[in-house]
Every structure is written in structure tokens, then in C-alpha cells.
Amino acid sequence: CSTGRPLTLPATVNAGLSTASCQLNDGSFEDRYDFTLTARTTIAVEMASTAIDPIAILVDASERIIAQDDDGGPGTD
């Protein structure tokens, strides 16, 4: 999946991975959200799951990783 769901900030998204989510080559799934920042901005991303070990990855328009967090919260969140 090369594009995500458009997102206008600020936003709250309540979602879950399913077979409708994008499946990656390793068999894992992802949900992508596309948004545009026009100036230096601080954003907060929170993810939680009791079923999987979620990871948040922020990439730029060229797919370069800007930031990522795996297990920054309690437990595996």
C-alpha cells in the first residue's frame, strides 16, 4: 500500500487491523494515514493493543523514516 487514508489534524482515530488493512511482505499488517504539515510541528501518536505488539513509524513524502517507536509505552505498547 503506497498511500494511506487522508487525515486532517488535529484528529483522533480509533481503528484496528484487519484483513482489509495493508498486508506487508512479511505477512504483517499496517494502517497508513496521510497528513501534511506546513511548518515545524509536534505531533503525538498513541497506540495500544492487547492482541499485537504495535509499532508507530512516521515517514516523510519520500518514505524516509523520520521517527519510530516500538514499546515506548507500558508493556508492549
Disulfide bonds with the S-S distance in Angstrom:
Cys1-Cys22 2.27
